[in-house]
Every structure is written in structure tokens, then in C-alpha cells.
Amino acid sequence: EGATENISELKKCLDFDKNGKIKYTEFLVATINKNEALTEANIEFAFHHFDTDNNGFITLDNLVEAFHREGKGLSSEEIQEILTQADVSSTGQISLDDFKKLMKFDPHKLMDESA
């Protein structure tokens, strides 16, 4: 009984979007060592991967191009949702500052505050 409760609690902690399923990205967020993976250099490298026209912002067109290059079969609605969620300043594009905030966001802190 104790193991089942522990698994249930773990699932609740990993299910950030509360859809009842643990997505691969949720699992990764929970398991990576952020101090090693999220250095300033790595965050900027990732930002420039998506800033395909090097204008200093990630736009909807940039996301479409980057995901297409990676062979990701995302719909335009899914890509728009990614942009909307990541666009902290509501400008229709993602600045490097927005991207850094997103990459350093800790969903565990949000869960701790709501508990």
C-alpha cells in the first residue's frame, strides 16, 4: 500500500499540466540537473537554434522553421500554443530574456507554493 501511495504522489509531482499523464518533457524537467544543463551559454545556444533569422527574437515563423528542420510534425496550432506560453511579455515573439526565464522556470516551486 505504501509503494502505491508513493507512486501516486510521484505522478502528481511530475504531471505539471495536470492532464493525468506524464509527458516526456515533464519527465525530463524532473530529471535533468538544471545547474549543469542550464548554463548561460547553453541557454543562449538553444535560443539561437530557434532564432533562425538571427534578429534577436523567436517568432512564430522561426518556430515553424526550427521544428520543420528537426522533423517535428507539429501543427500550426501546437506551434502557436508554444509561442503563446513562452511569450512572457505578450509581444508575439520570445526575447532572449523571456527564453531565459522560461528555461530557468522551476515548476516544483509553483507546486510548493500552491500546496
GIQUI-V388304 format. One record per residue. N is the residue number from 1. RES is the residue in three letters. PSI is psi in radians with two decimals (NA if undefined). Layout:
BEGIN
((N & RES & PSI) (N & RES & PSI))
END
This chain:
BEGIN
((1 & GLU & -0.72) (2 & GLY & -0.70) (3 & ALA & -0.70) (4 & THR & -0.72) (5 & GLU & -0.71) (6 & ASN & -0.74) (7 & ILE & -0.74) (8 & SER & -0.73) (9 & GLU & -0.72) (10 & LEU & -0.76) (11 & LYS & -0.73) (12 & LYS & -0.70) (13 & CYS & -0.60) (14 & LEU & -0.37) (15 & ASP & 1.33) (16 & PHE & -0.61) (17 & ASP & 0.07) (18 & LYS & 0.68) (19 & ASN & 0.08) (20 & GLY & 0.00) (21 & LYS & 2.60) (22 & ILE & 1.93) (23 & LYS & 2.80) (24 & TYR & -0.75) (25 & THR & -0.63) (26 & GLU & -0.71) (27 & PHE & -0.78) (28 & LEU & -0.77) (29 & VAL & -0.67) (30 & ALA & -0.40) (31 & THR & -0.32) (32 & ILE & 2.64) (33 & ASN & 1.75) (34 & LYS & -0.59) (35 & ASN & -0.57) (36 & GLU & -0.72) (37 & ALA & -0.60) (38 & LEU & 0.95) (39 & THR & 2.79) (40 & GLU & -0.76) (41 & ALA & -0.74) (42 & ASN & -0.69) (43 & ILE & -0.78) (44 & GLU & -0.66) (45 & PHE & -0.81) (46 & ALA & -0.72) (47 & PHE & -0.83) (48 & HIS & -0.41) (49 & HIS & -0.68) (50 & PHE & -0.43) (51 & ASP & 1.28) (52 & THR & -0.38) (53 & ASP & 0.12) (54 & ASN & 0.73) (55 & ASN & 0.05) (56 & GLY & 0.04) (57 & PHE & 2.67) (58 & ILE & 2.09) (59 & THR & 3.05) (60 & LEU & -0.77) (61 & ASP & -0.67) (62 & ASN & -0.78) (63 & LEU & -0.75) (64 & VAL & -0.83) (65 & GLU & -0.80) (66 & ALA & -0.80) (67 & PHE & -0.60) (68 & HIS & -0.77) (69 & ARG & -0.61) (70 & GLU & -0.11) (71 & GLY & 0.32) (72 & LYS & 2.24) (73 & GLY & 1.07) (74 & LEU & 2.48) (75 & SER & 2.85) (76 & SER & -0.55) (77 & GLU & -0.72) (78 & GLU & -0.72) (79 & ILE & -0.70) (80 & GLN & -0.68) (81 & GLU & -0.71) (82 & ILE & -0.82) (83 & LEU & -0.79) (84 & THR & -0.78) (85 & GLN & -0.60) (86 & ALA & -0.27) (87 & ASP & 1.35) (88 & VAL & -0.66) (89 & SER & 0.11) (90 & SER & 0.84) (91 & THR & -0.05) (92 & GLY & 0.11) (93 & GLN & 2.88) (94 & ILE & 2.07) (95 & SER & 2.92) (96 & LEU & -0.67) (97 & ASP & -0.78) (98 & ASP & -0.76) (99 & PHE & -0.74) (100 & LYS & -0.74) (101 & LYS & -0.76) (102 & LEU & -0.77) (103 & MET & -0.52) (104 & LYS & -0.03) (105 & PHE & 2.31) (106 & ASP & 1.80) (107 & PRO & -0.39) (108 & HIS & -0.65) (109 & LYS & -0.71) (110 & LEU & -0.73) (111 & MET & -0.68) (112 & ASP & -0.66) (113 & GLU & -0.56) (114 & SER & -0.20) (115 & ALA & NA))
END
